[in-house]
Amino acid sequence: MKALCRDCLWVGETAVKRCPNCGSPRILAHAELASLSMAHMDCDAFYASVEKRDDPSLRDKALIVGGGKRGVVTTCCYIARMSGVRSAMPMFKARKLCPEAVIIPPDFSKYRAASKDIFGRVALLTPLVQPLSLDEAWIDLSGTERLHGAPPAYILAKLQREIEAEVGLTVSIGLAPNKFLAKIASDIDKPRGFSVIGAHEGEAFLAPRPVSILPGVGPAFVKTLEQAGYRTVGDLARAEPKALATQFGAYGLRLSQLAHARDSRAVDPDQVRKTISCETTFFDDLTAISDLEDQLWPLCERVGKQARAGGVAGRVATLKLRTTDFRIITRRRTLPVPIQTARTLFNVARELLAVEAHGVPYRLIGAGLSDFVDAAEADSDFFGGDERKTLKNEQTIDTLRARFGAGAVVTGRALKHEERKPAAQRPGEPKR
């Protein structure tokens, strides 16, 4: 199999411009089409697509999922992207770029349900599925050809067609010899894309592209690499690995491997979530540490609840702040033992906050846990008997809230937080 029609699933031995069976131009052709088995699947503009599916009146409109004049864009549809709107962009900027856009708040219950529907179908094809988020995952279909009676490329094209027809959403797929190239490939032809990067073309494909295409290379690191003379991936590939290691430490060796299109990571369906975090953007800028702490506590409660529900405990506590000029400040502390309680996370985060809250106004605060271990193996003796008691109390609260509702148990600090909220922030009340 060298060619495949993505509309009718015709297969052939030679590449053609149009399908001889149905006339479609959506032909997938590659010399290695029948031998590659590592894939990355990414849902197209996922949150916005779910909203458009559920409300057909939004179909031809620019749509931004986010909210509030001080919030940020969670995601947006491709029509809005044509105006320059991007995820994580401040809402005021998105409104200026696309004033005609319809803006709606996110509904994660709907997105989780859609994600479960999509990736539940993927799990029927192979147990080797590693989710990255609600809308993307790596998929290893090695050894499944005999089971399904067709190569992975055919099975994935069939799945892509099924998701669009039965779930009402579109996905893009990248097929390659490793995880890194598969993720790169899935971005090539969005939306409704299916792209292939073969084992023998990876390095040449990457060579002319900017270093920012590499994972872990953010804007600050891009500047560092460019100052060192590495503007393209090809520049890194031509460098001696030893020189990169000298300049950039252990990650320098990783950069060398990626530049040569090498990635030995396996798909790990049991990989623990890397981070649990929650954040909130304020109705008005906050400066006083007491006000910031009031906003911080419910976030810690949510993080702690998710950690306990997931059966994990984190070794690293994180505080996130965003200034009025959108500069992000992140502070982390490695803990003596892993934790999963809101109280302990709050106590650590408030100490980090005390260092930063010195008269500077902030527009956002967040809290998180990372570096997880199985909670069953964690030592909950961070604060001796007090920590064990706190964990037991919070587990009891989880049980009561699950049975009687979220408002069944409200802590004193959470009550104080609700009382201080502006009316437009209180849940369950119409905005004024």
Phi, psi and omega in degrees: 000117178245345182218150184211131175272125183281351179265314182247357178068025170297143177235148180210171182265351180227149179288139178226157180282324179227148181295126178291347182267313184240354178082004182289142175274358184277072182258130175259117183227131179194144181297331182257018186303323184274354186248344182277146184222358179264126184229155170234127179245132184228125178288139185280121178041056199307300184300315180295323180292323177297317180296319180291324177298319184279344178224089183304339180293343180270354191308313185259015181253154172290128184232131176240127174261119183173222173153159179078143180294340183252004182276190177234164179286121175285310171198172178211161180281173183290334176295316178293327180295332178296338178268000178101002179288139181221158176300146179073003177285141175303139184300323182297325179288319179298320179296323179291319181290325184222073185296339181275357185293145171273130183243126179228149179286152180291148177233090189290338177296321177293319183292322178295320179296317179294319179298317180298321179296314183292307186281345170295324177292321178296319183296339177286343182269326182198146175281349183271076178235125180241098180294142174256333180192189179296336189241010178207154181198153169270146183225125177250113182256021179301135176078008183261355184298319180293322180294315185264350178074020181199156178293159180307321182301318180294315181297321180291320178296321177295318178297316180302316179294321180294318180298317180295320184283321189258330179264335180083019179230158180249151179229157174244143186234139172242132180239130187200179179278347180210171186297316183300309182291327179297318179293321176299316184296325183292344180267352189291320191232037181286150354274171181057034184271158171209106184236151183235133171239118184280166182296329186266000183240357186302311183295317179294323178297318184282329191312312183278355186276152182293155181297340181295347179286344183279141179296140180086359181254092179272182183306318181293318181289328176303314179298319179298315180295318181295322177295333178272001177097011181249096181261328180242165177296327177299324177300319179291322181295329181279345181281152175289133179306323181296321180294319179294322178294323178295321183281320190235014177070208183301326181291340176298321177293322177296319177300320179297316179298314181295320180298333176267013177065029179256135179204111185265004182295138177265156173290126183240098181293344182260007182298128181288143176310135186285325185214142167241122183212155175220147179214163178215143175260133186282154174293319174229153178303142179242140181239317184295137182296327180295320178293320179294321178295323178298326178282329184289322186302309181297332176293317178296324177298316181293319179296315180299318180297317179295321179296315179294320179294327180273357178068031180235159175227142185254144179268343185237125175261141183231139171244134178237136177227148174233127181281173182293340176262018174070018173282131182263131177246125179236128179235134182234152174220127175279129185267154179301323177219159178295148181227164175212022180253144178295321184298314181292317178300317179297317181298321179288315182295324180290330175293319176294322180295323182300330179287328185265336184275082181230054177091001180271130178284140178237152180251348182209148173221148179214159178222150182202165173234147178208185184055067190275154169227165175297128184300331181294337181261357185277144175270115184269032184257033182303312177244039178060220183297330180297319181292319178298320179294319179298316180299316179297317179299315182291326175295322177295319178297319177304316182296316181294318180292324178295327183274319188247357180110160184299332182273004183295323179229121179234125179285160180300319180292322178296322178296318178298321179298316180296321182294330183274347183296140169295155184305324184290348180262344185288130181293146175087357179246145178292146178290145181255000000 
